Amino acid sequence: MAIAVVTDSTCDLPEEIVAEYGITVVPLYINFGQQSYLDGVELSRKEFYARLPDCDPPPTTAVPSPQRFIEAYEKLASEGVAEILSIHISLSLSATVNMARLAAQEVASVPVTVLDSGSLTMGLGFLVWTAAKAAAEGRPLDEIVATSEDQGSRTHVFAALDTLEFLRRSGRMNRVMAALGSWLQVKPLLKMHQGEPTAEKVRTTEHATNRLISLLKDLVPLEKVALVHTHALERAEELRRKVQDMLPEGDLLSLDITPVFGTHLGPGAVGFACVTADIADIGRASVRAFAGGE
């Protein structure tokens, strides 16, 4: 293998895709009290959400140490990898990418390029998947990086939360705002694009759902879409039915995202990770179709 792709467990890629392309996933940590669990390895989604509501103190998360990345990189080097591309959750949300950068500086056995995805969950996952496909096709590293950066600029992730309580518990917002939000039935809507997290306040679940649909509609045509949720399959499926006509052809990935995010978002959050279509590619396809008389 000329180029190997490394990522972290916040990418939410299905196991079969990870296995098919030989992607190395370095897990983050979920902490319940003094007990730490490797995300995606030692703690199932079902077990996490069963423990979450009554957990006191609330669970916390932690990033892998540089040593964990060094071990992953050196293992790949020992297997004959010529170069490594390490793609991670946005620096605006986690220090994971900085841990990878520190590790890359310490590894002499193989060159390591570290990329900040500017995204999370399947926004990151789609980038990693694209890079791994390109590596499997034998594309050079500079081309894979350029493709990743282009796709990153077209990647959007947005989700509506069911409650502010878990943001409050995790320390991501103050108690007064959490109480006010509950009293007003505020459903916060969180958005991420190119490493910039933003938020909207939406009243009621129905309004939040309509706003998600509106945001998705504004991004059509779409190249890739995943439906993401935190232990809210029924709500996610209801949302899927409402946007079916906006989705690209093919199967829609629908997944319960990592507890790393569930710790802060709580159960009941639903949203999308999507990549807008490359307008230049659409234009070239139209020209070819016209030239061919189609």
TORDODREN-614086 format. One record per residue (C-alpha): x, y, z. Coordinates in pm, 1 decimal, padded with zeros to 6 digits. Layout:
{pt {X, Y, Z}},
...
//
This chain:
{pt {00000.0, 00000.0, 00000.0}},
{pt {00158.1, 00326.8, -00112.8}},
{pt {-00059.7, 00563.9, 00091.7}},
{pt {-00252.9, 00478.9, 00408.3}},
{pt {-00535.7, 00686.5, 00552.8}},
{pt {-00572.2, 00739.4, 00927.6}},
{pt {-00861.6, 00908.3, 01105.8}},
{pt {-01029.0, 00916.0, 01447.6}},
{pt {-01346.6, 00759.2, 01582.4}},
{pt {-01555.0, 01075.3, 01539.7}},
{pt {-01569.3, 01002.4, 01164.4}},
{pt {-01858.4, 00756.9, 01221.4}},
{pt {-01769.3, 00552.1, 00912.4}},
{pt {-01942.1, 00212.9, 00903.9}},
{pt {-01711.5, -00076.6, 00990.9}},
{pt {-01745.9, -00237.1, 00648.4}},
{pt {-01608.3, 00074.6, 00475.4}},
{pt {-01320.1, 00097.9, 00724.0}},
{pt {-01235.4, -00266.0, 00656.4}},
{pt {-01273.5, -00245.4, 00278.4}},
{pt {-01023.6, 00039.7, 00243.6}},
{pt {-00790.2, -00051.2, 00527.6}},
{pt {-00854.2, 00276.8, 00712.3}},
{pt {-00687.1, 00308.3, 01052.1}},
{pt {-00921.2, 00457.7, 01315.1}},
{pt {-00768.5, 00596.6, 01635.8}},
{pt {-01039.7, 00604.4, 01905.3}},
{pt {-01118.8, 00891.3, 02139.7}},
{pt {-01219.6, 00820.4, 02500.7}},
{pt {-01553.8, 00824.6, 02681.1}},
{pt {-01515.4, 00864.3, 03057.4}},
{pt {-01776.0, 00756.9, 03313.5}},
{pt {-01628.7, 00869.3, 03643.1}},
{pt {-01284.9, 00711.3, 03674.3}},
{pt {-01353.6, 00450.6, 03405.9}},
{pt {-01238.5, 00525.8, 03050.4}},
{pt {-01366.3, 00346.8, 02740.6}},
{pt {-01225.6, 00346.3, 02389.0}},
{pt {-01491.6, 00500.6, 02165.0}},
{pt {-01634.8, 00246.5, 01924.4}},
{pt {-01431.4, -00035.8, 02080.1}},
{pt {-01523.7, -00084.6, 02445.5}},
{pt {-01862.4, 00087.8, 02473.0}},
{pt {-02168.6, 00029.7, 02254.4}},
{pt {-02417.2, 00302.1, 02160.5}},
{pt {-02692.6, 00110.1, 02340.2}},
{pt {-02497.3, 00087.2, 02664.3}},
{pt {-02390.0, 00451.4, 02647.6}},
{pt {-02743.5, 00590.7, 02609.3}},
{pt {-02877.4, 00357.0, 02877.8}},
{pt {-02628.7, 00506.2, 03125.0}},
{pt {-02639.9, 00868.7, 03007.8}},
{pt {-02962.3, 01009.0, 03165.8}},
{pt {-02881.4, 00912.7, 03526.4}},
{pt {-02505.4, 00951.2, 03513.7}},
{pt {-02377.0, 01185.1, 03788.3}},
{pt {-02128.1, 01334.5, 03730.4}},
{pt {-02198.0, 01343.8, 03355.1}},
{pt {-01963.0, 01158.7, 03121.3}},
{pt {-01668.8, 01339.8, 02969.2}},
{pt {-01458.5, 01286.0, 02658.6}},
{pt {-01084.8, 01291.2, 02595.7}},
{pt {-00859.9, 01293.9, 02290.3}},
{pt {-00595.4, 01030.1, 02214.5}},
{pt {-00242.1, 01110.5, 02322.9}},
{pt {00028.8, 01174.2, 02062.4}},
{pt {00169.4, 00833.6, 02158.2}},
{pt {-00146.3, 00659.3, 02033.3}},
{pt {-00097.8, 00824.0, 01694.9}},
{pt {00274.2, 00744.0, 01691.5}},
{pt {00190.3, 00377.8, 01749.7}},
{pt {-00062.7, 00381.3, 01465.4}},
{pt {00176.8, 00551.9, 01224.1}},
{pt {00472.2, 00326.8, 01308.2}},
{pt {00258.3, 00014.0, 01271.8}},
{pt {00161.9, 00122.0, 00921.1}},
{pt {00526.9, 00199.2, 00841.5}},
{pt {00625.8, -00151.2, 00955.0}},
{pt {00366.8, -00288.9, 00710.4}},
{pt {00536.4, -00114.0, 00419.5}},
{pt {00327.6, 00199.4, 00381.4}},
{pt {00514.1, 00472.5, 00191.3}},
{pt {00306.5, 00774.8, 00306.7}},
{pt {00026.6, 00847.3, 00552.9}},
{pt {-00259.3, 01095.5, 00528.7}},
{pt {-00416.8, 01155.3, 00870.6}},
{pt {-00755.9, 01334.6, 00857.5}},
{pt {-00936.1, 01443.9, 01174.5}},
{pt {-01226.0, 01623.3, 01340.3}},
{pt {-01223.0, 02003.2, 01315.3}},
{pt {-00976.0, 02180.9, 01541.1}},
{pt {-01258.1, 02417.1, 01641.8}},
{pt {-01421.5, 02122.6, 01821.5}},
{pt {-01134.8, 01905.0, 01939.7}},
{pt {-00760.3, 01900.5, 01997.2}},
{pt {-00735.3, 01561.7, 01823.8}},
{pt {-00575.3, 01703.6, 01508.8}},
{pt {-00307.8, 01874.6, 01718.4}},
{pt {-00225.0, 01544.1, 01886.4}},
{pt {-00184.8, 01392.1, 01540.0}},
{pt {00041.5, 01679.0, 01433.8}},
{pt {00263.2, 01634.2, 01739.0}},
{pt {00288.8, 01263.9, 01663.3}},
{pt {00370.9, 01325.9, 01296.8}},
{pt {00670.6, 01535.6, 01401.9}},
{pt {00806.4, 01246.4, 01608.4}},
{pt {00775.7, 00976.1, 01342.2}},
{pt {01082.8, 00932.1, 01120.1}},
{pt {00994.5, 00598.9, 00962.0}},
{pt {00726.1, 00733.8, 00727.7}},
{pt {00614.8, 01080.7, 00612.1}},
{pt {00281.3, 01182.4, 00768.4}},
{pt {00055.2, 01459.7, 00637.9}},
{pt {-00210.7, 01573.8, 00887.2}},
{pt {-00528.4, 01738.9, 00760.9}},
{pt {-00792.0, 01927.5, 00960.2}},
{pt {-01122.6, 01824.4, 00802.0}},
{pt {-01306.8, 02131.4, 00930.7}},
{pt {-01595.2, 01893.4, 00995.6}},
{pt {-01728.2, 01614.4, 01216.8}},
{pt {-01919.3, 01287.3, 01212.1}},
{pt {-01996.0, 01182.7, 00851.4}},
{pt {-01875.3, 01517.3, 00716.7}},
{pt {-01532.9, 01392.0, 00826.3}},
{pt {-01630.3, 01037.3, 00729.5}},
{pt {-01706.2, 01131.7, 00368.9}},
{pt {-01366.5, 01304.2, 00340.9}},
{pt {-01184.7, 00999.9, 00477.7}},
{pt {-01381.7, 00767.3, 00248.6}},
{pt {-01298.3, 00976.8, -00059.2}},
{pt {-00930.3, 00991.4, 00035.2}},
{pt {-00913.5, 00617.1, 00098.2}},
{pt {-01076.5, 00543.8, -00238.8}},
{pt {-00826.0, 00770.6, -00414.4}},
{pt {-00536.5, 00604.4, -00231.6}},
{pt {-00665.5, 00261.2, -00336.2}},
{pt {-00667.7, 00383.7, -00697.7}},
{pt {-00302.1, 00480.6, -00668.5}},
{pt {-00351.2, 00857.1, -00677.8}},
{pt {-00054.8, 01067.9, -00555.3}},
{pt {-00071.9, 01236.7, -00215.8}},
{pt {-00087.1, 01594.8, -00346.4}},
{pt {-00387.1, 01506.4, -00562.2}},
{pt {-00563.8, 01334.0, -00270.4}},
{pt {-00503.9, 01634.6, -00044.3}},
{pt {-00634.4, 01874.5, -00310.7}},
{pt {-00944.6, 01659.1, -00361.1}},
{pt {-01000.1, 01644.7, 00015.3}},
{pt {-00970.6, 02021.4, 00051.0}},
{pt {-01215.2, 02077.7, -00235.3}},
{pt {-01467.5, 01834.6, -00087.1}},
{pt {-01420.7, 01991.4, 00254.9}},
{pt {-01527.0, 02328.3, 00114.8}},
{pt {-01851.6, 02164.9, -00003.8}},
{pt {-01922.5, 01975.9, 00319.1}},
{pt {-02196.2, 02082.4, 00561.0}},
{pt {-02317.1, 01925.0, 00885.4}},
{pt {-02622.7, 02047.8, 01073.0}},
{pt {-02848.6, 01899.7, 01339.2}},
{pt {-03136.8, 01995.0, 01566.4}},
{pt {-03106.9, 01902.7, 01934.0}},
{pt {-03400.9, 01778.4, 02136.9}},
{pt {-03281.2, 01941.6, 02459.0}},
{pt {-03024.8, 02187.4, 02592.9}},
{pt {-02973.3, 01985.8, 02909.5}},
{pt {-02670.9, 01788.8, 02793.0}},
{pt {-02492.6, 02093.6, 02658.0}},
{pt {-02540.5, 02244.1, 03003.3}},
{pt {-02422.8, 01930.7, 03181.8}},
{pt {-02112.5, 01902.3, 02966.6}},
{pt {-02021.2, 02264.5, 03035.6}},
{pt {-02078.7, 02380.8, 02677.9}},
{pt {-02330.3, 02646.3, 02786.2}},
{pt {-02420.7, 02817.8, 03110.8}},
{pt {-02705.8, 02712.2, 03341.4}},
{pt {-02913.8, 03027.9, 03288.0}},
{pt {-02924.0, 02980.6, 02910.4}},
{pt {-03016.2, 02614.8, 02952.5}},
{pt {-03306.3, 02698.8, 03185.1}},
{pt {-03427.2, 02974.5, 02953.0}},
{pt {-03409.1, 02743.1, 02654.8}},
{pt {-03615.8, 02478.1, 02829.0}},
{pt {-03877.2, 02730.2, 02938.2}},
{pt {-03912.5, 02867.0, 02585.5}},
{pt {-03906.6, 02521.6, 02422.0}},
{pt {-03595.7, 02622.3, 02229.9}},
{pt {-03451.4, 02351.8, 02003.8}},
{pt {-03094.6, 02459.0, 01926.4}},
{pt {-02980.6, 02394.3, 01572.1}},
{pt {-02605.0, 02350.1, 01535.2}},
{pt {-02419.2, 02392.6, 01205.4}},
{pt {-02065.1, 02329.7, 01086.2}},
{pt {-01900.6, 02438.5, 00761.1}},
{pt {-01527.6, 02468.0, 00691.9}},
{pt {-01437.5, 02457.5, 01058.7}},
{pt {-01684.0, 02729.3, 01162.9}},
{pt {-01947.0, 02613.1, 01414.1}},
{pt {-02260.6, 02827.1, 01432.8}},
{pt {-02599.3, 02792.6, 01599.5}},
{pt {-02962.2, 02897.6, 01561.7}},
{pt {-03244.4, 02895.8, 01815.7}},
{pt {-03564.1, 02738.8, 01685.0}},
{pt {-03892.3, 02710.3, 01873.3}},
{pt {-04050.6, 02362.7, 01896.0}},
{pt {-03955.6, 02030.2, 01739.1}},
{pt {-04176.5, 02090.6, 01435.7}},
{pt {-04004.4, 02420.4, 01356.3}},
{pt {-03664.2, 02257.1, 01403.1}},
{pt {-03754.0, 01981.3, 01157.0}},
{pt {-03876.3, 02235.0, 00902.7}},
{pt {-03555.2, 02433.8, 00941.5}},
{pt {-03344.2, 02121.9, 00877.7}},
{pt {-03541.6, 02056.1, 00560.8}},
{pt {-03495.6, 02417.5, 00451.1}},
{pt {-03119.0, 02402.6, 00507.0}},
{pt {-03093.8, 02082.6, 00306.1}},
{pt {-03302.0, 02227.3, 00024.5}},
{pt {-03067.8, 02527.7, 00002.5}},
{pt {-02776.9, 02291.1, -00068.7}},
{pt {-02935.5, 02091.2, -00351.6}},
{pt {-02799.7, 01937.8, -00575.3}},
{pt {-02617.9, 01703.4, -00341.3}},
{pt {-02334.1, 01462.9, -00409.4}},
{pt {-02340.1, 01274.8, -00078.8}},
{pt {-02577.8, 01270.9, 00219.1}},
{pt {-02587.3, 01088.6, 00550.5}},
{pt {-02868.1, 01108.2, 00803.3}},
{pt {-02715.6, 01134.6, 01151.0}},
{pt {-02881.0, 01109.6, 01491.0}},
{pt {-02819.4, 01043.3, 01859.2}},
{pt {-03028.7, 00740.2, 01950.1}},
{pt {-03330.9, 00876.6, 01761.8}},
{pt {-03393.9, 00631.6, 01478.6}},
{pt {-03770.0, 00690.0, 01449.6}},
{pt {-03728.8, 01066.6, 01430.2}},
{pt {-03448.8, 01023.9, 01177.0}},
{pt {-03660.5, 00798.5, 00957.6}},
{pt {-03947.9, 01046.4, 00967.9}},
{pt {-03706.9, 01317.2, 00853.0}},
{pt {-03576.0, 01094.4, 00573.9}},
{pt {-03925.9, 01044.7, 00434.4}},
{pt {-03979.2, 01421.1, 00420.0}},
{pt {-03661.8, 01488.6, 00218.6}},
{pt {-03659.6, 01182.2, -00006.5}},
{pt {-03702.9, 01387.1, -00324.7}},
{pt {-03390.6, 01595.7, -00247.2}},
{pt {-03154.2, 01301.9, -00200.0}},
{pt {-02905.7, 01176.7, -00459.4}},
{pt {-02950.1, 00829.5, -00604.7}},
{pt {-02827.3, 00533.4, -00405.2}},
{pt {-02863.2, 00413.7, -00049.8}},
{pt {-02882.2, 00676.2, 00223.9}},
{pt {-02646.7, 00619.4, 00514.2}},
{pt {-02836.8, 00655.4, 00841.3}},
{pt {-02642.4, 00615.0, 01161.0}},
{pt {-02638.2, 00665.7, 01534.6}},
{pt {-02330.6, 00883.1, 01581.0}},
{pt {-02047.2, 00837.5, 01827.8}},
{pt {-02110.6, 00886.8, 02202.0}},
{pt {-01830.3, 01145.6, 02187.1}},
{pt {-02097.4, 01376.8, 02046.3}},
{pt {-02386.4, 01217.3, 02233.2}},
{pt {-02220.1, 01322.6, 02558.8}},
{pt {-02271.1, 01687.6, 02464.2}},
{pt {-02582.8, 01668.6, 02245.6}},
{pt {-02788.6, 01417.3, 02439.9}},
{pt {-03037.7, 01174.2, 02284.8}},
{pt {-03292.5, 01287.1, 02027.4}},
{pt {-03070.7, 01499.1, 01800.8}},
{pt {-03116.4, 01453.4, 01425.0}},
{pt {-02954.3, 01611.5, 01123.5}},
{pt {-02752.6, 01571.9, 00806.0}},
{pt {-02394.3, 01548.8, 00691.0}},
{pt {-02381.0, 01631.9, 00323.3}},
{pt {-02154.6, 01727.3, 00036.0}},
{pt {-02289.1, 01961.6, -00230.1}},
{pt {-02242.8, 01863.6, -00591.7}},
{pt {-01938.5, 02000.1, -00772.0}},
{pt {-02092.8, 02260.0, -01006.1}},
{pt {-01788.9, 02245.3, -01234.5}},
{pt {-01839.6, 01870.3, -01278.6}},
{pt {-02207.9, 01923.3, -01351.8}},
{pt {-02117.3, 02184.4, -01612.8}},
{pt {-01865.9, 01954.4, -01781.4}},
{pt {-02118.3, 01669.6, -01786.6}},
{pt {-02377.1, 01899.2, -01947.5}},
{pt {-02130.5, 02003.6, -02216.7}},
{pt {-02045.4, 01639.9, -02293.0}},
{pt {-02415.0, 01550.0, -02310.1}},
{pt {-02485.5, 01841.8, -02544.7}},
{pt {-02188.2, 01757.3, -02767.8}},
{pt {-02306.6, 01399.0, -02788.0}},
{pt {-02655.4, 01500.9, -02885.1}},
{pt {-02809.2, 01353.8, -02569.7}},
//
